[in-house]
Amino acid sequence: AAIKGSVRAAELRSELSAAMSKLEIARALREAREWMTMH
């Protein structure tokens, strides 16, 4: 069950990354870095 669950999670992650554009990913990474420097 754990293996099947991780496979499903991997599918969801790949779908999510495919749905996000490169621009959105870059912006999210930049915002995360800015948040880390502020906190």
N, C-alpha and C positions, 0 to 999 in steps of 0.2 A: 504493500500500500504506500509506503514511504517513497519507493522508487517511482511508482505511478504518479504520485503527487508532485515529485520534483520535475518529472517530465512535463506535466501540465503547467507547472510554474514556469518552466523554460519556454514553453509555447507562448504563454501569456507575455513573458518578457520580450520575446522576439516580435510578437505582434505589436507591442507597445513601442519598441524602438523603430519598427517599420512605419508606424503611424506618425511618429515624431519626425519632423524634418531636421536636417543637419543644423539649420539655423536655431531651431528651438533647443536642440541639445546643447549647442555652444552657449546659448543664452543661459540655460539652466546651470551649466557648469560655472559660468562667470558669476552668476548670482550666488551660487554656493560658495565660491571662493571669497566673494565680498562679505558674505554673512560670517564666514569663518574668521576673517580678519577683524570684524567688528565685535565678535563675541569671544 
